């Protein structure tokens, strides 16, 4: 179902043909890089946070980590990841396939500056066996309401 939601969303943007369904799992950065034959940094991992009751997604370069000081300076609170068992309900995609495409209405999406280290990135497409090959410009187009932020360290 999540793949279908992501596919429908990307179809509306004219990007459905960018979806890749690899033979092997893409559930983690390492597995996705291996399955797609790219560097781990090119995987656009999607991190899920709760800010109070607000679900938030931050897409970041595959090897990047949240910088707690930057996060707190930007959002005025400590980073609190969504518990794995709540991710699908709050976001609309299960862990391993979380992406910004076809998410629940109330989810806020951010793009971390670390993604700009690469010309092409591979976010998931709703399942742990999917990805979307996008240039940074295409990612911006696919996530028109997303704000660029700097809360990670590489």
Secondary structure, 3 states (H helix, E strand, C coil): CHHHHHHHHHHHCCCHHHEECCCCCCCCHHHHHHHHCCCHHHEEEEEEEEECCEEEEEEEECCCEECHHHHHHHHCCCCCECCHHHHHHHHCCCCCCCCCCCCCCCCEEEEEHHHHHCCEEEECCCCCCCEEEEEHHHHHHHCCCCEEECCEEC
